[in-house]
Amino acid sequence: MTFQTYRLFVLSIIMIYFGRVENRLNLLQLQDDIDKLKADFNSSNSDVADGKPVFTERLSNWTERNEKRIIMSQIISIYLQILEKTDKSKEHVRNISEELYTLRASLSDGAKKMEDLKNLTKLEINDLKIQRKAVNELFSVLQKLGDTTSSHKRRRRQFQRQCKC
């Protein structure tokens, strides 16, 4: 499977996973539009097959639905940035962009969560005020982590009791 075909496959999975395949999405039309975009980018060039995939390998590390919404929102944003630099007068570029914008809107909570993660990396941890605030919140943070962990364990135990595997 070529990298480009693999990207189409990933895009299809994204759309299917998030319920966008209903009447609004025509995968056959999108396939044709992506084929035209591949030609625009000369993506059959031999260097495309070199190295690792850009997105698909990262997707396997994100397993939970909410986690996937975070990574998918970022991937779709990157595709939109790529398409921003292309000739928007071409119908296939507009069609793909339109679908990606619609998908991104449905993943807005993932984008917000990603923004939270980015903001955490920007915290000035050498700032004494930030350190004081963080220490002041430590017990609450640990409580929330404990609540999350125990509810996950509880769900897993409930599933194991129900499952006759």
C-alpha positions in Angstrom: 0.0 0.0 0.0 1.5 3.3 -1.0 1.8 6.1 1.5 -0.8 8.2 -0.3 -3.3 5.3 -0.4 -2.6 4.8 3.3 -3.4 8.5 4.0 -6.7 8.1 2.2 -7.3 5.0 4.3 -6.6 7.0 7.5 -8.8 9.9 6.4 -11.6 7.4 5.7 -11.1 5.8 9.2 -11.3 9.3 10.7 -14.5 10.1 9.0 -16.1 6.7 9.7 -14.9 6.8 13.3 -16.5 10.1 14.0 -19.8 9.3 12.2 -19.3 11.6 9.2 -20.0 9.0 6.6 -23.7 9.6 6.6 -25.2 11.3 3.6 -22.9 14.3 3.7 -19.7 12.5 2.8 -19.1 10.8 -0.6 -15.9 8.8 -0.2 -15.8 8.0 -3.9 -15.8 11.7 -4.7 -13.3 12.4 -2.0 -11.1 9.6 -3.4 -11.1 11.2 -6.8 -10.4 14.6 -5.3 -7.5 13.2 -3.3 -6.1 11.5 -6.4 -6.1 14.9 -8.1 -4.4 16.4 -5.1 -1.7 13.7 -5.2 -1.1 14.7 -8.8 -0.8 18.3 -7.8 1.9 17.4 -5.2 3.6 14.8 -7.4 3.2 12.4 -4.5 4.2 9.3 -6.6 7.7 10.6 -6.4 10.1 8.0 -4.9 11.0 10.1 -1.9 7.5 9.7 -0.5 8.2 6.0 0.3 11.4 6.9 2.2 11.2 6.8 6.0 8.3 6.5 8.3 4.7 7.7 7.7 3.9 11.2 8.8 0.6 10.5 10.7 -0.5 6.9 10.6 2.2 5.6 12.9 1.3 8.2 15.6 -2.4 7.1 15.5 -1.7 3.7 16.9 -0.5 5.2 20.2 -3.8 6.9 20.8 -6.4 4.3 21.7 -9.2 5.9 23.6 -11.9 7.8 21.7 -11.3 11.1 23.5 -7.5 10.7 23.0 -8.1 10.1 19.3 -10.2 13.3 19.1 -7.2 15.2 20.3 -4.7 13.8 17.9 -7.2 13.8 15.0 -8.0 17.5 15.5 -4.3 18.3 15.2 -3.8 16.1 12.1 -6.7 17.7 10.4 -5.4 21.2 11.3 -2.1 20.2 9.7 -3.8 19.0 6.5 -5.7 22.3 6.4 -2.4 24.2 6.8 -1.0 22.2 3.8 -4.1 23.0 1.7 -3.9 26.7 2.6 -0.7 26.8 0.5 -2.2 25.2 -2.5 -4.2 26.6 -5.4 -7.7 27.1 -3.9 -9.2 27.8 -7.3 -9.1 24.0 -8.0 -12.4 22.4 -7.1 -10.8 19.2 -5.6 -8.8 21.4 -3.2 -12.0 23.2 -2.1 -13.9 19.9 -1.7 -11.2 18.4 0.5 -10.8 21.6 2.5 -14.6 21.8 3.1 -14.7 18.2 4.4 -11.7 18.8 6.6 -13.2 22.0 8.0 -16.4 20.2 8.8 -14.4 17.4 10.5 -12.3 19.9 12.5 -15.5 21.6 13.7 -16.8 18.3 15.0 -13.5 17.8 16.9 -13.3 21.2 18.5 -13.1 19.7 22.0 -10.0 17.9 20.9 -8.4 21.1 19.7 -9.2 22.7 23.0 -7.6 19.8 24.9 -4.5 20.0 22.7 -4.3 23.7 23.4 -4.3 23.0 27.1 -1.4 20.5 26.6 0.5 23.1 24.7 -0.1 25.7 27.4 1.2 23.3 30.0 4.5 23.1 28.2 4.8 26.9 28.2 4.4 27.2 32.0 7.3 29.1 33.6 8.1 26.4 36.2 11.1 28.5 37.5 8.7 31.3 38.5 8.2 31.1 42.3 4.5 32.2 42.0 3.8 29.4 39.6 5.5 26.9 41.9 3.5 28.1 44.9 0.2 27.8 43.0 1.2 24.4 41.8 2.1 23.2 45.3 -1.2 24.7 46.6 -3.1 22.6 44.0 -1.1 19.4 44.4 -3.6 17.6 46.7 -6.6 18.5 44.4 -4.7 17.2 41.3 -3.8 14.0 43.1 -7.4 13.6 44.2 -8.6 14.0 40.6 -6.0 11.5 39.4 -7.2 9.0 42.1 -10.8 9.5 41.0 -9.9 8.9 37.4 -7.8 5.8 38.2 -10.3 4.2 40.5 -13.2 4.8 38.1 -11.2 3.2 35.3 -10.4 0.2 37.5 -14.1 0.0 38.5 -15.2 0.0 34.9 -12.6 -2.7 34.0 -13.8 -4.9 37.0 -17.4 -4.5 35.9 -16.6 -5.5 32.4 -14.7 -8.5 33.6 -17.7 -9.6 35.7 -20.0 -9.2 32.7 -17.7 -10.8 30.2 -18.0 -14.6 30.1 -14.7 -14.9 28.2 
